[in-house]
Amino acid sequence: MNHPLPSGMRDLLPSEARTRRAVVRAFLEHAALYGFDAIETPAFEYAETIERGLGTMDPGEIVRFVEPESGEVVALRPDVTPQIARIVATRLGDRPPPYRLAYDASVLRRRAGSRARTHRQVSQVGVELVGVQGIEGDLELLRLAASSLRSMGLSSFTIDVGHAETARQLLAGAPLEAVHDIADALAKKDRASLERATEGLGEAARAAILELPRLYGPPSLLDAPPEALLRAGCGPAIESLRALSARLTAVLAAEGASGVRVAVDLGEVRGLAYYTGAFFQLFAEGPGVPIGGGGRYDRLLARFGRPMAATGLALDVDALSWALGVARSSLLEPPRRVAIAAGEGADALAESLRAAGVSAIVVARDEALAYARAWDWPLVATLEGGDVVVRDAARDHVERVPRERALELLG
């Protein structure tokens, strides 16, 4: 029988689920070293609460329904950040800042008409840093992002940083339709479309915006920014970004992160109505989309009645898992698991392995190898007399050791 899932939804089979758990566990454990405590948020809340903190997200992406018990409209969370803002403003109001909170969650978004992502249920893991202003907070989060990825075995990746105030300064007063067209042209680095979209703007703003597509590259390009941007009032944002990228580069060099590249992108205008300062995206070989991103959103907490500086980081678990696979990270290596062919002493061997922290099952003797291959159990052990014969299920490599040495080989 065929039982299809709703469009954009999927199951995670054992190997995929193991990978996801490994990535999430590695990040949360690393974030804990930086003082970030994990919390959990509900899968849905009242729509008014969720929508209050979503910024520029298209309302059509939010999945809503009427809660039978209350008759109120509720929404499946499309983002975790508004929930954490609510918690900080209410449940944690009696605790002093800064707040360092981590999470692991699936977010649900409608993707009608979009081919950019086939999955509507997106697995995320991330952190929010609330109560630390400016460059110090930005640097803390970027340092955590870089060190966490490196700890997972991703040695080469790029951190793209931008600043929301650059585009906001240039687009102040522009019609909403023009802002949308300009953002689309900048995202595509489409010079012809950008020229058309900026035709109605003032001369200074238009000249500055037309400079943006080429302002992507090493932080050194900020040492001599185009005069058009300075005349348009973008100097403070550029100086802030220059200081942040310089300090981040120095930190990475001091930590020996030679494979981590820092790039600046003044032409990135995503989240213009949401971010208030520095923002960033993380790219690595493999998925072709960002493996994570985040930025400063100092105005969000005020919507929940408690104004406070804040910045956040979210990693896309699927994209990150892809990148880790391309990098051959040891984090994704299959766990030590042994399928033991049934027979005298099999149960005792299984118990000794479990006591040593090794997963073990006992399988019918004539089915052990086929079962192990079907379910990704790397090793098959068979007791023969006083020996244990260990077979690599994938490569058919065989070793024989005395029973008393079985734990040395299998543990």
Buried (B, 14 or more C-beta within 10 A) or exposed (E): EEEEEEEBEEEBEEEEEBBBEBBBEBBBEBBEEBEBEBBEBEEBBBBEBBBBBBBEBEEEBBBBEEEEEEEEEBBBBBBBBBBBBBBBBEEBEEEEBBBBBBBBBBBBBBBEEEEEBEEBBBBBBBBBBBBBBBBEBBBBBBBBBBBBBBBBBBBBBBBBBBBBBBBBBBBEEBEEEBBEBBBBBBEEEBEEBBEEBBEEBEEBBBBBBBBBBEBBEEBEBBEEBBEBBEEBBBBEBBEBBBBBBBBBBEBBEEEEBEEBBBBBBBBBBBBBEBBBBBBBBBBBEBBEEBBBBBBBBBBBBEBBEBEBBBBBBBBBBBBBBBBBBBBEBEBBEEEBBBBBBBBEEBEEBBEBBEEEEBEBBBBEBEEBBBBBBEBBBBBBBBBEEEBBBBBEBEEEEEEEBEBEEBBEBBE
